[in-house]
Amino acid sequence: MSRVVVVCEGQTEEEFVRDVLAPCFYGLELYLEPQMVETSPGHRGGALNYGRVKPHLRNVLRQKSAPVVTTLFDLYKLDKHFPGFEQSRAISDLGQRLDVLRQELHADVVAAARCQPGRFIPYIQPYEFEALLFSDVASLSLVNPSW
């Protein structure tokens, strides 16, 4: 079974990877392991700054037991120190903006980790992840009928 580490922005994303995505990938012999970045001593998730994200990604990519690493970060409130952030702000097309951010993040992290480029596949969610959870009220009510 291959291991894929998904570095998540917060607890909601971590739970989504663990409880929804991971079981779907077991049949494909992929083990998805969600991780959150330490944001302050003893605390993880939310309010990501690139000064903490980059070393976390570098360290995970240097582990021999983690063949592939990806991210689940929101574009909304993305730290201005992320690679390509300022450049991407001038781009009005959302898809192109995300492409620039992913490409710049990929280049910076792969250089820092000195790993094979195919081991890091960054993903930046174009919309606030938690907002997507409320996009289908009928499905949401199935989770907890009292809602």
C-alpha positions in Angstrom: 0.0 0.0 0.0 1.4 3.4 -1.0 1.3 6.3 1.6 0.1 9.7 0.6 0.5 12.5 3.2 -2.1 15.2 2.9 -1.0 18.3 4.8 -4.2 20.0 5.8 -5.0 23.6 6.8 -7.2 22.7 9.7 -9.3 20.2 11.6 -12.2 20.2 9.2 -9.9 19.3 6.3 -8.1 16.7 8.4 -11.4 15.0 9.3 -12.6 15.2 5.7 -9.4 13.4 4.5 -9.5 10.8 7.3 -13.2 10.1 7.3 -14.4 10.7 3.7 -11.4 10.5 1.3 -9.2 7.9 2.9 -11.8 5.1 2.9 -12.4 5.7 -0.8 -8.8 5.2 -1.7 -8.2 2.0 0.3 -9.4 -0.1 -2.6 -6.7 1.5 -4.8 -4.0 0.5 -2.3 -3.5 4.2 -1.2 -3.2 5.1 2.4 -4.1 8.8 2.9 -2.6 10.2 6.1 -3.8 13.7 7.0 -1.4 16.0 8.9 -1.8 19.5 10.2 1.0 22.1 10.5 2.0 23.3 14.0 0.8 26.9 14.1 2.1 27.7 17.6 3.7 25.6 20.3 1.2 22.7 21.1 -1.4 23.9 18.5 -2.0 22.7 15.0 -4.1 23.9 12.1 -5.6 27.2 10.9 -3.9 30.5 10.3 -1.1 29.0 8.2 2.0 31.0 7.6 4.5 30.0 5.1 7.3 30.1 7.6 5.8 27.1 9.3 4.4 25.3 6.2 7.6 25.1 4.2 9.7 23.3 6.9 6.8 20.9 7.6 6.5 20.0 4.0 10.3 19.8 3.6 10.5 17.4 6.6 7.7 15.2 5.4 9.2 15.0 2.0 12.5 14.0 3.4 11.0 10.9 5.1 11.6 7.8 3.1 8.3 6.4 4.2 6.3 9.2 2.5 6.4 8.7 -1.2 3.9 11.4 -2.1 2.9 14.6 -0.3 0.0 16.9 -1.2 -1.7 19.8 0.4 -5.3 20.9 1.2 -5.0 24.7 1.8 -7.7 27.3 1.1 -6.9 30.2 -1.2 -9.0 32.4 1.1 -6.7 34.1 3.6 -3.6 32.4 2.2 -0.5 33.9 3.8 1.0 36.6 1.6 4.4 35.0 2.0 3.4 31.9 0.0 5.5 31.7 -3.2 3.8 33.4 -6.1 1.2 35.1 -3.9 1.9 38.7 -5.0 2.4 37.7 -8.6 -0.9 35.8 -8.5 -2.9 38.7 -7.2 -2.6 40.5 -10.5 -4.3 37.5 -12.3 -8.1 37.8 -12.6 -8.7 34.3 -13.9 -9.1 32.0 -10.8 -7.7 28.9 -12.6 -4.6 30.7 -13.8 -4.1 32.3 -10.4 -4.2 28.9 -8.7 -1.8 27.5 -11.4 0.8 30.2 -10.5 0.4 29.5 -6.8 0.7 25.7 -7.2 3.7 26.0 -9.6 5.6 28.4 -7.3 4.8 26.4 -4.2 5.9 23.2 -5.9 9.2 24.8 -7.1 10.0 26.3 -3.7 9.2 23.1 -1.6 10.9 20.7 -4.0 14.1 22.8 -3.9 14.0 23.0 -0.1 13.4 19.2 0.3 15.7 18.2 -2.6 13.2 15.5 -3.5 12.0 14.1 -6.8 9.4 16.7 -8.2 6.7 14.0 -8.6 6.6 13.4 -4.8 5.0 16.8 -4.1 1.6 17.6 -5.7 0.4 20.8 -4.1 -3.4 21.6 -4.0 -4.9 24.9 -3.1 -8.7 24.9 -2.7 -10.2 27.9 -4.6 -13.0 28.4 -2.1 -13.2 28.2 1.7 -13.5 24.5 2.4 -15.9 24.9 5.2 -18.3 26.9 2.9 -18.5 23.9 0.6 -19.8 21.8 3.5 -23.0 24.0 3.5 -23.6 24.0 -0.2 -26.0 21.0 -0.1 -28.3 21.4 2.8 -30.2 18.2 2.1 -27.0 16.2 2.3 -25.8 18.1 5.3 -29.0 17.2 7.2 -28.3 13.5 6.6 -25.2 13.8 8.7 -27.1 15.0 11.7 -31.0 15.0 11.2 -31.4 17.4 14.2 -29.8 20.1 12.1 
